[in-house]
Amino acid sequence: MAKLDAKARDDLDDGTFAFPKERKEPLENAAHVRNAIARFNQVTDVSDAERDAAWKRIKAAAKKFDVTVHEHSWRDIGKA
């Protein structure tokens, strides 16, 4: 995955993040989208409404970067 240094991360627009208020889980390429899904449940101190909004941003980024998402909802992450 392309790693962001502190300056590059600081330069990203808030809308580039799954959780823009917290500036967590950037969605600027396919690797970051996959990482955001994998780490989704590790984000703390956010409401279900914020998770719903973040999931919509992740799904949109996944479509943009041609990433297959198997889960229909963030609530399905980790369930087999």
CNS distance restraints for C-alpha pairs under 8 A (distance, minus, plus):
assign (resid   1 and name CA) (resid  31 and name CA) 5.32 0.50 0.50
assign (resid   1 and name CA) (resid  32 and name CA) 6.98 0.50 0.50
assign (resid   2 and name CA) (resid  31 and name CA) 7.29 0.50 0.50
assign (resid   2 and name CA) (resid  32 and name CA) 7.85 0.50 0.50
assign (resid   4 and name CA) (resid   8 and name CA) 5.78 0.50 0.50
assign (resid   4 and name CA) (resid   9 and name CA) 5.75 0.50 0.50
assign (resid   5 and name CA) (resid   9 and name CA) 6.17 0.50 0.50
assign (resid   6 and name CA) (resid  10 and name CA) 6.06 0.50 0.50
assign (resid   7 and name CA) (resid  11 and name CA) 6.15 0.50 0.50
assign (resid   8 and name CA) (resid  12 and name CA) 6.61 0.50 0.50
assign (resid  12 and name CA) (resid  16 and name CA) 6.44 0.50 0.50
assign (resid  13 and name CA) (resid  17 and name CA) 7.80 0.50 0.50
assign (resid  14 and name CA) (resid  20 and name CA) 4.88 0.50 0.50
assign (resid  14 and name CA) (resid  21 and name CA) 7.33 0.50 0.50
assign (resid  14 and name CA) (resid  23 and name CA) 6.47 0.50 0.50
assign (resid  15 and name CA) (resid  20 and name CA) 5.95 0.50 0.50
assign (resid  16 and name CA) (resid  20 and name CA) 7.27 0.50 0.50
assign (resid  16 and name CA) (resid  26 and name CA) 5.69 0.50 0.50
assign (resid  16 and name CA) (resid  27 and name CA) 5.53 0.50 0.50
assign (resid  16 and name CA) (resid  28 and name CA) 6.39 0.50 0.50
assign (resid  17 and name CA) (resid  23 and name CA) 5.79 0.50 0.50
assign (resid  17 and name CA) (resid  24 and name CA) 5.90 0.50 0.50
assign (resid  17 and name CA) (resid  25 and name CA) 5.41 0.50 0.50
assign (resid  17 and name CA) (resid  26 and name CA) 4.16 0.50 0.50
assign (resid  17 and name CA) (resid  27 and name CA) 5.56 0.50 0.50
assign (resid  18 and name CA) (resid  23 and name CA) 7.69 0.50 0.50
assign (resid  18 and name CA) (resid  24 and name CA) 6.45 0.50 0.50
assign (resid  18 and name CA) (resid  25 and name CA) 5.41 0.50 0.50
assign (resid  18 and name CA) (resid  26 and name CA) 6.20 0.50 0.50
assign (resid  18 and name CA) (resid  27 and name CA) 6.56 0.50 0.50
assign (resid  18 and name CA) (resid  36 and name CA) 7.40 0.50 0.50
assign (resid  18 and name CA) (resid  53 and name CA) 7.93 0.50 0.50
assign (resid  18 and name CA) (resid  54 and name CA) 4.59 0.50 0.50
assign (resid  18 and name CA) (resid  55 and name CA) 7.18 0.50 0.50
assign (resid  18 and name CA) (resid  57 and name CA) 5.75 0.50 0.50
assign (resid  18 and name CA) (resid  58 and name CA) 6.07 0.50 0.50
assign (resid  19 and name CA) (resid  23 and name CA) 5.63 0.50 0.50
assign (resid  19 and name CA) (resid  24 and name CA) 5.17 0.50 0.50
assign (resid  19 and name CA) (resid  25 and name CA) 6.51 0.50 0.50
assign (resid  19 and name CA) (resid  50 and name CA) 7.30 0.50 0.50
assign (resid  19 and name CA) (resid  51 and name CA) 7.83 0.50 0.50
assign (resid  19 and name CA) (resid  54 and name CA) 5.58 0.50 0.50
assign (resid  20 and name CA) (resid  24 and name CA) 6.58 0.50 0.50
assign (resid  24 and name CA) (resid  43 and name CA) 7.79 0.50 0.50
assign (resid  25 and name CA) (resid  32 and name CA) 7.28 0.50 0.50
assign (resid  25 and name CA) (resid  33 and name CA) 7.99 0.50 0.50
assign (resid  25 and name CA) (resid  35 and name CA) 7.61 0.50 0.50
assign (resid  25 and name CA) (resid  36 and name CA) 5.19 0.50 0.50
assign (resid  26 and name CA) (resid  32 and name CA) 6.21 0.50 0.50
assign (resid  26 and name CA) (resid  33 and name CA) 7.52 0.50 0.50
assign (resid  26 and name CA) (resid  36 and name CA) 7.28 0.50 0.50
assign (resid  27 and name CA) (resid  32 and name CA) 5.30 0.50 0.50
assign (resid  27 and name CA) (resid  33 and name CA) 5.23 0.50 0.50
assign (resid  27 and name CA) (resid  36 and name CA) 7.38 0.50 0.50
assign (resid  27 and name CA) (resid  58 and name CA) 7.13 0.50 0.50
assign (resid  27 and name CA) (resid  61 and name CA) 6.42 0.50 0.50
assign (resid  28 and name CA) (resid  32 and name CA) 6.34 0.50 0.50
assign (resid  28 and name CA) (resid  33 and name CA) 7.45 0.50 0.50
assign (resid  28 and name CA) (resid  61 and name CA) 7.86 0.50 0.50
assign (resid  29 and name CA) (resid  33 and name CA) 6.36 0.50 0.50
assign (resid  29 and name CA) (resid  61 and name CA) 7.92 0.50 0.50
assign (resid  29 and name CA) (resid  65 and name CA) 6.39 0.50 0.50
assign (resid  30 and name CA) (resid  34 and name CA) 6.32 0.50 0.50
assign (resid  30 and name CA) (resid  61 and name CA) 7.91 0.50 0.50
assign (resid  30 and name CA) (resid  62 and name CA) 6.90 0.50 0.50
assign (resid  30 and name CA) (resid  65 and name CA) 5.24 0.50 0.50
assign (resid  30 and name CA) (resid  66 and name CA) 7.29 0.50 0.50
assign (resid  30 and name CA) (resid  67 and name CA) 6.24 0.50 0.50
assign (resid  31 and name CA) (resid  35 and name CA) 6.17 0.50 0.50
assign (resid  32 and name CA) (resid  36 and name CA) 5.99 0.50 0.50
assign (resid  33 and name CA) (resid  37 and name CA) 6.40 0.50 0.50
assign (resid  33 and name CA) (resid  58 and name CA) 6.45 0.50 0.50
assign (resid  33 and name CA) (resid  61 and name CA) 6.72 0.50 0.50
assign (resid  33 and name CA) (resid  62 and name CA) 6.19 0.50 0.50
assign (resid  33 and name CA) (resid  67 and name CA) 7.53 0.50 0.50
assign (resid  34 and name CA) (resid  38 and name CA) 6.28 0.50 0.50
assign (resid  34 and name CA) (resid  67 and name CA) 7.38 0.50 0.50
assign (resid  35 and name CA) (resid  39 and name CA) 6.04 0.50 0.50
assign (resid  36 and name CA) (resid  40 and name CA) 5.60 0.50 0.50
assign (resid  36 and name CA) (resid  58 and name CA) 7.43 0.50 0.50
assign (resid  37 and name CA) (resid  58 and name CA) 7.53 0.50 0.50
assign (resid  37 and name CA) (resid  77 and name CA) 7.82 0.50 0.50
assign (resid  39 and name CA) (resid  43 and name CA) 7.10 0.50 0.50
assign (resid  40 and name CA) (resid  74 and name CA) 7.75 0.50 0.50
assign (resid  41 and name CA) (resid  77 and name CA) 7.85 0.50 0.50
assign (resid  46 and name CA) (resid  50 and name CA) 6.00 0.50 0.50
assign (resid  46 and name CA) (resid  51 and name CA) 6.88 0.50 0.50
assign (resid  47 and name CA) (resid  51 and name CA) 6.31 0.50 0.50
assign (resid  48 and name CA) (resid  52 and name CA) 6.07 0.50 0.50
assign (resid  49 and name CA) (resid  53 and name CA) 6.28 0.50 0.50
assign (resid  50 and name CA) (resid  54 and name CA) 6.04 0.50 0.50
assign (resid  51 and name CA) (resid  55 and name CA) 6.00 0.50 0.50
assign (resid  51 and name CA) (resid  74 and name CA) 7.43 0.50 0.50
assign (resid  52 and name CA) (resid  56 and name CA) 6.41 0.50 0.50
assign (resid  52 and name CA) (resid  74 and name CA) 7.41 0.50 0.50
assign (resid  53 and name CA) (resid  57 and name CA) 6.43 0.50 0.50
assign (resid  54 and name CA) (resid  58 and name CA) 6.15 0.50 0.50
assign (resid  55 and name CA) (resid  59 and name CA) 6.08 0.50 0.50
assign (resid  55 and name CA) (resid  73 and name CA) 7.29 0.50 0.50
assign (resid  55 and name CA) (resid  74 and name CA) 6.22 0.50 0.50
assign (resid  56 and name CA) (resid  60 and name CA) 6.19 0.50 0.50
assign (resid  57 and name CA) (resid  61 and name CA) 6.14 0.50 0.50
assign (resid  58 and name CA) (resid  62 and name CA) 5.95 0.50 0.50
assign (resid  59 and name CA) (resid  63 and name CA) 6.24 0.50 0.50
assign (resid  59 and name CA) (resid  69 and name CA) 7.43 0.50 0.50
assign (resid  60 and name CA) (resid  64 and name CA) 6.25 0.50 0.50
assign (resid  61 and name CA) (resid  65 and name CA) 6.09 0.50 0.50
assign (resid  62 and name CA) (resid  66 and name CA) 5.68 0.50 0.50
assign (resid  62 and name CA) (resid  67 and name CA) 4.60 0.50 0.50
assign (resid  62 and name CA) (resid  68 and name CA) 6.76 0.50 0.50
assign (resid  62 and name CA) (resid  69 and name CA) 7.13 0.50 0.50
assign (resid  63 and name CA) (resid  67 and name CA) 6.19 0.50 0.50
assign (resid  63 and name CA) (resid  68 and name CA) 7.74 0.50 0.50
assign (resid  71 and name CA) (resid  76 and name CA) 5.58 0.50 0.50
assign (resid  71 and name CA) (resid  77 and name CA) 6.27 0.50 0.50
assign (resid  72 and name CA) (resid  76 and name CA) 6.74 0.50 0.50
assign (resid  73 and name CA) (resid  77 and name CA) 7.38 0.50 0.50
